[in-house]
């Protein structure tokens, strides 16, 4: 499955929780300004790594297939995703990603993936720490 990132342009000045319906821009939660700066300086590599790991996850037929008892089912996924929230506290960073599906007969939130990283201050680098999924 080929992935395509969606960018929502509705302002999120109140830092509310985005979804496909309200199409708010990403919600950001930083423990402090230093962590915000660290995220900003690594943002592109984090998104690239997250995209690669999400693609690997969604294309793994052991984890995602069209069996009736399976979730998620690729037949419902459009491949479109958006960055719902970024949460960076201590040495832990979570990118909350939402995928669009058609299981309801129209495009809507279908799958949530939490892509997790740990931050090593000494090397100023992030290590991928796994993906958690949830039905939306």
C-alpha positions in Angstrom: 0.0 0.0 0.0 1.3 3.4 -0.9 0.9 6.1 1.8 -0.1 9.7 1.2 0.1 12.3 3.9 -2.8 14.7 4.3 -2.2 18.2 5.6 -5.2 19.9 7.3 -5.3 23.7 7.2 -7.9 24.4 9.8 -6.1 26.4 12.6 -5.7 24.6 15.9 -4.9 27.6 18.1 -6.6 26.0 21.1 -4.6 22.8 20.6 -7.7 20.6 20.4 -7.8 17.0 19.3 -7.8 16.8 15.5 -9.9 14.2 13.6 -10.9 13.8 9.9 -14.2 15.5 10.5 -12.9 18.8 12.0 -9.7 18.7 10.0 -7.7 20.7 12.5 -4.0 21.1 12.2 -1.7 18.9 14.4 -2.0 19.1 18.2 1.4 19.6 19.9 2.3 18.7 23.5 5.8 19.5 24.6 7.1 19.2 28.2 9.1 22.4 27.6 10.6 24.7 24.9 13.8 22.7 24.7 11.9 19.5 23.7 10.0 21.6 21.2 13.2 22.8 19.6 14.7 19.3 19.5 11.5 18.0 17.8 11.6 20.8 15.2 15.3 20.1 14.4 14.6 16.4 13.8 11.0 16.7 12.4 11.8 15.6 8.8 13.8 12.5 9.8 11.1 11.5 12.3 8.4 11.8 9.8 10.4 9.9 7.2 11.2 7.1 9.7 7.6 7.0 10.9 6.3 6.7 7.3 8.7 3.9 6.5 7.7 2.0 9.7 4.0 2.6 9.1 4.3 1.3 5.5 6.2 -1.8 6.8 3.4 -2.4 9.4 0.5 -2.0 6.9 2.2 -4.2 4.3 2.9 -7.0 6.7 0.2 -9.6 5.9 0.6 -11.2 9.4 -0.6 -7.9 10.9 -2.9 -6.5 8.3 -5.0 -8.6 5.9 -8.5 -8.9 4.6 -9.6 -11.8 6.8 -13.0 -11.1 8.4 -11.5 -11.3 12.0 -8.6 -9.0 11.2 -8.1 -5.4 12.0 -7.0 -3.4 10.2 -8.2 -4.7 6.8 -6.3 -3.2 3.9 -9.4 -3.3 1.7 -10.8 -0.4 3.8 -7.6 1.7 3.9 -7.2 4.5 1.4 -3.5 4.9 2.3 -4.1 8.5 3.3 -2.9 9.6 6.8 -2.5 12.7 8.9 -0.4 13.6 11.9 -3.0 14.0 14.7 -0.7 14.9 17.6 3.0 15.1 18.7 3.7 14.4 22.3 7.3 14.8 23.6 8.0 14.3 27.3 11.3 13.4 29.0 13.1 11.1 26.5 9.9 9.7 24.9 8.3 11.0 21.7 4.9 9.8 20.3 3.6 10.6 16.9 -0.1 9.9 16.8 -1.1 9.1 13.2 -4.7 8.6 11.9 -5.5 6.7 8.7 -8.5 7.2 6.6 -10.8 4.2 5.8 -14.0 3.5 3.9 -15.4 0.8 6.2 -18.5 3.0 6.9 -19.2 3.6 3.2 -17.5 7.1 3.2 -14.1 8.4 4.1 -13.5 8.7 7.8 -11.0 7.9 10.6 -10.4 4.2 10.6 -7.0 3.3 12.1 -4.8 5.0 14.7 -1.1 4.3 14.9 1.1 5.6 17.7 4.6 5.7 16.4 7.0 5.8 19.3 10.6 7.0 19.6 13.1 7.4 22.4 15.5 10.3 22.5 19.2 10.0 23.4 20.3 13.4 24.6 24.0 12.4 24.5 23.9 11.7 20.8 21.0 14.0 20.0 19.2 11.2 18.1 16.0 9.3 18.1 15.5 5.6 18.0 12.3 4.0 16.7 10.6 2.2 19.6 7.6 0.5 18.0 4.0 1.0 16.8 0.8 0.6 18.7 -2.5 0.4 16.8 -6.1 1.2 17.7 -9.4 1.1 15.9 -11.1 4.5 15.5 
